[in-house]
Amino acid sequence: MRWIAVVTELTLDFARTLPARYRVREGSAFTLDSYPTRDHGDLDKKQVRKWVRQRRAHLGALQERIAAEHRHALLVVLQGMDGAGKDSLILNVMTGMNPQGTRVVSFKKPSEIEQAHDYLWRVHMAVPARGQVGVFNRSHYEDVLVARVHADRLDTAGMQGNPETEAFWDGRLTDIRNFESYLSRQGIHTFKIMLHMSPECQQKRLLRRLRRPDKRWKFDESDLAERQFWPAYQQAYQEAIRATSCKHAPWLVVPSDKKWYARLVVMEALIERLEGLSPEPPPASPEILRNLDRLEARIKASRIGS
């Protein structure tokens, strides 16, 4: 899949076309290497940054409508190799949303309590309530990505099947697909984003972390060990996206070698997804509508302390 840009000026009509470029339409035919990592739409970095800042207000307004309507929830699943820009994307794209209606959850190594339950238990506990936008910075997909790449480390106590077989992982992917289908029927809409980065770009970003004093806290030497498993991770991503990409829980594979471009695509994709829910605040009660003039007069006449 290669994109030829025919528009170099960023307009609303052009920006709205971007999510469709990277949406996975047919899961069974998906191949990860057919999606670019370096694409940037022939756009100007400064112009894109300005655009993203301007669109935050619209994204925030849509989130406010979701909260007021209290019928739907949006779960944003954010995946990508280390250094793909997940944290900075959350900061730059979602900072315009009200924190009261937004929750970011990052899944780490399971605790003893979490390990005593099924692997989707802790995920279900973190699913956003109706009226909220939830973001999973890494998610239940780690259980078919990291766990699959390092199947020899998986604690299988009480589980059925052998993690060394394809059937075991096919079963997990079926569980995830069914779980997301269940959420959809409850008004909780899942939207999945893979920040697709090249190994060369990851190398540059890891070096940058090490060289910048303000970024060294993010550096973990274990990330270097994981680089040797790059092909296995790419295969695991491909299998996961193939098995779980569907209309009610679509995948977007966003080129992320240019962080500023990835933020633009995700911003427009989130706006598109929220607009598709057509959220509207509930109408005022009939009593308020009947007494608008009287209530307005009371507000104007009111005094502090009276």
Buried (B, 14 or more C-beta within 10 A) or exposed (E): EEBEEEEEEBEEEBBBEBBEBBBBEEBEEBEBEEBBBBBBBEBBEEBBBEBBEEBBEBBBBBBBBBBBBBEBBBBBBBBBBBBBBBEEBBEBBBEBBEEEBBBBBBBEEBEEEBEEEEBBEBBEEBBBEBBBBBBBBBBBBBBBBBBBBEBEEBEEEEBEEEBEEEEBBBBBBEBBBEBBBEBBEEEBBBBBBBBBBBEEBBEEBBEEBEEEEEEEEBBEEEBEEBBEBBEBBBBBBBBBBBBBBBEEBBBBBBBBBBBBBBBBBBBBBBBBBBEEBEBEEEEEEEEEEEEEEEEEEEEEEEEEEE
